[in-house]
């Protein structure tokens, strides 16, 4: 199975993006993949903003990117763009930091007016980092995400179905890109409310 890095790029500790990322983690782990979650907000701010790639936490994050076969990026959309925290993290990657990797961009936001942020803001940045394949992303409306007391989340049925399709496309792309050893399992879906 594949090694997958999932990145939550929200600065908020009660983030719906992070809760959505945890749903994706569970789905991918259920398919048998090795999932390594990264909450960008937990990286040391001074080292992150100072581009201190020698800092142990930053070096460990960059190593996770380097070892991953696939990368899932989950970001909130603010002012029609992905989070500044994500931009700061991606700026630390080398120019070919996503080469030979399949990437799935996911976003959360308050209005469908921000849906195009995935294709017109995030996709070009991911492409510039040399991704082998960027799978069609998915946008989840914040109103469709119900946070649970344990930090988890439940999605409205339509959003759960759409996110399941996006993650399944990602798993299929990994299988095609990396060979038959990564074949996705059938019949696994994210839970819905």
ChimeraX attribute file (.defattr): number of C-alpha atoms within 10 A of each C-alpha:
attribute: neighborCount
match mode: 1-to-1
recipient: residues
	/A:1	19
	/A:2	22
	/A:3	18
	/A:4	26
	/A:5	23
	/A:6	27
	/A:7	28
	/A:8	28
	/A:9	29
	/A:10	24
	/A:11	19
	/A:12	11
	/A:13	11
	/A:14	11
	/A:15	19
	/A:16	29
	/A:17	28
	/A:18	29
	/A:19	23
	/A:20	27
	/A:21	27
	/A:22	20
	/A:23	21
	/A:24	23
	/A:25	23
	/A:26	15
	/A:27	20
	/A:28	25
	/A:29	16
	/A:30	16
	/A:31	21
	/A:32	16
	/A:33	18
	/A:34	17
	/A:35	22
	/A:36	16
	/A:37	19
	/A:38	19
	/A:39	17
	/A:40	21
	/A:41	18
	/A:42	12
	/A:43	17
	/A:44	15
	/A:45	12
	/A:46	10
	/A:47	15
	/A:48	20
	/A:49	14
	/A:50	11
	/A:51	16
	/A:52	15
	/A:53	16
	/A:54	10
	/A:55	14
	/A:56	13
	/A:57	16
	/A:58	20
	/A:59	14
	/A:60	13
	/A:61	21
	/A:62	18
	/A:63	12
	/A:64	19
	/A:65	22
	/A:66	19
	/A:67	12
	/A:68	20
	/A:69	22
	/A:70	29
	/A:71	25
	/A:72	25
	/A:73	21
	/A:74	31
	/A:75	31
	/A:76	30
	/A:77	24
	/A:78	14
	/A:79	10
	/A:80	17
	/A:81	18
	/A:82	24
	/A:83	19
	/A:84	16
	/A:85	19
	/A:86	21
	/A:87	13
	/A:88	16
	/A:89	20
	/A:90	17
	/A:91	16
	/A:92	19
	/A:93	18
	/A:94	13
	/A:95	12
	/A:96	13
	/A:97	19
	/A:98	26
	/A:99	19
	/A:100	17
	/A:101	23
	/A:102	24
	/A:103	29
	/A:104	25
	/A:105	24
	/A:106	29
	/A:107	29
	/A:108	29
	/A:109	24
	/A:110	15
	/A:111	14
	/A:112	12
	/A:113	9
	/A:114	20
	/A:115	21
	/A:116	14
	/A:117	19
	/A:118	23
	/A:119	14
	/A:120	12
	/A:121	13
	/A:122	22
	/A:123	19
	/A:124	12
	/A:125	15
	/A:126	21
	/A:127	16
	/A:128	13
	/A:129	17
	/A:130	17
	/A:131	20
	/A:132	16
	/A:133	20
	/A:134	22
	/A:135	21
	/A:136	17
	/A:137	25
	/A:138	23
	/A:139	25
	/A:140	26
	/A:141	20
	/A:142	19
	/A:143	13
	/A:144	21
	/A:145	22
	/A:146	17
	/A:147	16
	/A:148	10
	/A:149	7
	/A:150	7
	/A:151	13
	/A:152	16
	/A:153	22
	/A:154	19
	/A:155	24
	/A:156	16
	/A:157	14
	/A:158	13
	/A:159	20
	/A:160	22
	/A:161	15
	/A:162	16
	/A:163	23
	/A:164	20
	/A:165	17
	/A:166	21
	/A:167	25
	/A:168	21
	/A:169	17
	/A:170	26
	/A:171	25
	/A:172	17
	/A:173	22
	/A:174	27
	/A:175	18
	/A:176	13
	/A:177	17
	/A:178	18
	/A:179	12
	/A:180	11
	/A:181	11
	/A:182	20
	/A:183	18
	/A:184	22
	/A:185	13
	/A:186	8
	/A:187	7
	/A:188	13
	/A:189	19
	/A:190	21
	/A:191	15
	/A:192	16
	/A:193	13
